[in-house]
Amino acid sequence: MFDTLLFAKDDDIATITFNRPKAMNCFNRAMADELEELTEKVRADASIRAVVLNGAGPLFMAGGDIHFFHENLDVMPAAVMKIVRTLNASILNLTQMPKPVLASVHGSVAGVGVSLMMACDLVIAAEETKFTLAYSGIGITPDGGASFNLPRLVGPKKALEWIFLSDIFDAKTALSHGLINWVVPADKLAEETQRLSKRLAKGPTQSYGRAKLLVNETWRHSLETQLEQEGRAFEACSVTADFKAGVSGFLEKRKPEFMGK
């Protein structure tokens, strides 16, 4: 059991929920520890084929817990690095787990909430959702991979605009800049999240995992290296049961049943 998170597993779909609604799901030391532990378990569980990340209550996450910062101002360098490194472990777990991760966001997504959202592979948002990087508002720099992921998603100029000014922007703007994938009415968010997560969980998990790795590593590679990595991924997928099911289904003009193997 966790104090700051909820965890549910429905067949092959895992849902991780930030669960500090009275504190606007703000990210604190306990949540950092629990999220690292839980994402590590989910990452290693081969029976899980899709993951949903969401927030309890009226919003996804309002950023870091300012009370924690205030209480530790006099010992900040020592106090901050442990929580940062624990957060980083969760970011890597979300980014590197060989299965799709879907963020389902609503209300407000601020600061480290944006970082955690960007660590997910896909994002669906309720249409009233507001976003802000928030960091400059308290005189701090981004964390949780925001300085890595944001310029790659929206370009360096827009990334610096949002980081410098900490302006609030809406879901339509987030969608137009490629920060999120879908915007839906608030009363349809749960339904559409479930539909998407089920579709992902029934897909070719081995293919998804290797495609995710290819996309995430492309920034580090030359074209020659990326071409070779694509070939190796294709080779690995070509001996899976899902590839055989996909080829047979195509030739027989029927929808294949993928088992994630």
C-alpha positions in Angstrom: 0.0 0.0 0.0 1.1 3.6 -0.7 0.3 6.8 1.0 0.6 9.2 -2.0 -0.3 6.9 -4.9 -3.0 4.5 -6.0 -2.2 1.5 -8.0 -4.7 -0.7 -9.9 -4.1 -3.6 -12.4 -7.0 -4.6 -14.6 -5.9 -7.6 -16.7 -2.9 -6.3 -18.6 -3.4 -2.5 -17.9 -1.7 -0.8 -14.9 -3.0 2.5 -13.6 -0.8 4.7 -11.4 -2.7 7.6 -9.8 -1.2 10.6 -7.9 -3.3 10.7 -4.8 -2.8 13.8 -2.7 -5.9 15.6 -3.9 -6.1 17.9 -0.8 -2.5 19.1 -1.6 -3.3 19.4 -5.3 -1.2 16.2 -5.9 2.0 18.2 -5.3 5.1 16.1 -5.6 6.8 15.6 -2.3 9.5 13.3 -0.8 7.1 10.5 0.0 5.6 10.5 -3.5 9.1 10.5 -5.0 10.0 7.4 -3.1 6.8 5.6 -3.8 6.8 6.5 -7.5 10.3 5.1 -7.9 9.3 1.9 -6.2 6.1 1.5 -8.2 7.5 2.3 -11.6 10.3 -0.1 -11.1 7.8 -2.9 -10.3 5.6 -2.0 -13.3 8.6 -1.8 -15.6 9.7 -5.3 -14.6 6.2 -6.9 -14.8 5.9 -8.6 -18.2 2.2 -9.2 -17.6 1.5 -5.5 -17.9 1.2 -4.4 -21.5 0.0 -0.8 -21.0 0.3 1.8 -18.3 -1.9 4.8 -17.4 -0.7 7.8 -15.3 -3.3 10.1 -13.9 -4.3 12.2 -10.9 -7.0 12.0 -8.3 -9.3 14.9 -7.6 -9.7 18.1 -9.6 -6.3 18.1 -11.2 -3.3 16.0 -12.5 -0.5 17.7 -10.5 0.2 21.3 -9.4 4.0 20.8 -9.3 6.5 20.3 -6.5 5.5 20.7 -2.8 6.5 24.3 -2.0 6.1 23.6 1.7 8.9 21.0 1.4 11.1 23.7 -0.1 10.3 26.3 2.5 10.9 23.9 5.4 14.3 22.9 3.9 15.6 26.3 2.7 18.6 26.3 5.1 19.7 22.8 4.0 18.5 23.0 0.4 21.4 21.5 -1.5 21.4 18.3 0.6 17.6 18.2 0.8 16.9 18.7 -2.9 19.4 16.3 -4.5 17.9 13.2 -2.9 14.4 13.9 -4.1 15.7 15.0 -7.6 17.7 11.7 -8.0 14.7 9.7 -6.9 12.5 11.6 -9.4 15.0 11.0 -12.1 14.8 7.2 -11.5 11.0 7.4 -12.1 11.5 9.4 -15.2 13.9 6.8 -16.6 11.5 4.0 -15.6 8.6 5.6 -17.4 10.8 6.4 -20.5 12.6 3.1 -20.7 9.9 0.5 -19.8 9.2 -1.7 -22.9 5.5 -1.0 -22.9 3.4 2.1 -23.8 2.6 4.7 -21.1 -0.4 6.9 -21.5 -0.8 10.1 -19.4 -4.4 11.1 -18.8 -4.4 14.7 -17.6 -7.0 17.2 -16.4 -7.5 20.4 -14.4 -3.9 21.6 -14.1 -0.5 20.3 -15.0 2.3 22.4 -13.6 6.1 22.1 -13.0 7.2 18.6 -12.4 3.7 17.5 -13.4 4.6 18.6 -17.0 7.9 16.7 -16.7 6.2 13.5 -15.6 3.6 13.9 -18.4 6.4 14.3 -21.0 8.1 11.2 -19.7 5.0 9.3 -20.9 4.7 8.1 -24.5 1.3 9.5 -25.3 -1.0 12.2 -23.6 -4.7 12.6 -23.6 -6.1 15.8 -22.0 -9.5 17.1 -20.9 -10.2 20.2 -22.9 -10.3 22.6 -19.9 -6.8 21.6 -18.8 -4.2 24.3 -18.1 -0.5 23.9 -18.4 2.5 25.8 -17.1 6.2 25.1 -16.6 6.1 27.3 -13.4 9.7 26.9 -12.4 10.8 30.5 -13.0 8.0 31.7 -10.8 10.0 30.5 -7.8 13.4 31.2 -9.2 14.4 27.6 -10.0 15.3 25.6 -13.1 13.4 22.7 -14.7 13.7 19.2 -13.4 12.5 15.7 -14.3 13.9 15.9 -17.8 11.9 19.0 -18.8 15.0 20.7 -20.3 15.6 17.5 -22.4 12.1 16.6 -23.5 10.4 20.0 -24.0 12.7 21.4 -26.7 12.5 18.0 -28.5 8.7 18.2 -28.5 8.1 21.9 -29.2 11.5 23.3 -30.3 14.0 25.3 -28.3 12.4 28.7 -28.9 9.0 27.7 -27.6 10.6 25.7 -24.8 12.6 28.7 -23.6 9.5 30.9 -23.8 7.5 28.6 -21.6 10.4 28.1 -19.2 11.4 31.8 -18.9 7.9 33.2 -18.7 6.0 30.4 -16.9 2.8 31.5 -18.8 -0.3 29.4 -18.5 -1.5 27.9 -21.7 -4.5 25.7 -22.6 -5.0 22.2 -24.0 -5.6 23.6 -27.5 -2.2 25.3 -27.5 -0.5 22.2 -26.0 -2.0 20.2 -28.8 -1.0 22.6 -31.6 2.6 22.5 -30.4 2.8 18.7 -30.1 3.0 18.6 -26.3 0.0 16.3 -26.1 -1.8 13.9 -28.5 -5.6 14.3 -27.9 -8.0 16.7 -26.3 -11.4 15.4 -25.3 -14.4 16.8 -23.3 -13.8 16.5 -19.6 -16.8 14.1 -19.2 -15.3 11.8 -21.8 -11.7 11.7 -20.5 -12.1 8.5 -18.4 -13.9 6.7 -21.2 -11.4 7.7 -23.9 -8.5 6.9 -21.6 -9.9 3.4 -21.1 -10.5 3.0 -24.8 -6.9 4.0 -25.7 -5.3 2.0 -22.9 -7.2 -1.2 -23.9 -6.2 -0.7 -27.6 -2.5 -0.3 -26.5 -2.7 -3.3 -24.2 -4.0 -5.5 -27.1 -1.3 -4.4 -29.5 2.0 -6.0 -30.4 3.8 -5.2 -27.2 7.2 -6.4 -28.4 6.9 -4.1 -31.4 5.8 -1.2 -29.2 8.7 -1.6 -26.8 11.3 -1.7 -29.6 9.7 1.2 -31.5 9.7 3.2 -28.3 13.4 2.6 -27.8 14.2 3.5 -31.4 12.4 6.8 -31.1 13.8 7.7 -27.7 17.4 7.0 -28.8 17.3 8.6 -32.3 18.5 11.9 -30.9 21.8 10.3 -29.9 22.5 8.4 -33.1 23.7 9.2 -36.6 21.6 8.1 -39.5 23.9 5.2 -40.1 23.6 4.0 -36.5 19.8 4.5 -36.4 19.4 2.5 -39.6 21.4 -0.4 -38.1 19.3 -0.2 -34.9 16.1 -0.3 -36.9 17.4 -3.4 -38.7 18.2 -5.1 -35.4 14.8 -4.2 -33.9 13.1 -5.6 -37.1 15.1 -8.8 -36.8 14.1 -9.2 -33.2 10.4 -8.6 -33.9 10.5 -11.0 -36.9 10.7 -14.1 -34.6 7.9 -13.1 -32.2 4.5 -14.7 -32.1 2.9 -11.4 -32.6 4.7 -10.9 -36.0 3.5 -14.4 -37.1 0.0 -13.5 -36.0 0.2 -10.2 -37.8 1.4 -11.6 -41.1 -1.2 -14.4 -41.0 -4.0 -12.0 -40.1 -3.1 -9.7 -43.0 -3.0 -12.5 -45.6 -6.2 -14.1 -44.2 -7.9 -10.6 -44.2 -8.7 -10.8 -40.5 -7.7 -8.7 -37.5 -4.7 -10.4 -35.7 -4.9 -11.3 -32.0 -1.6 -10.1 -30.5 -0.5 -11.7 -27.2 2.5 -9.5 -26.5 4.9 -12.3 -27.1 
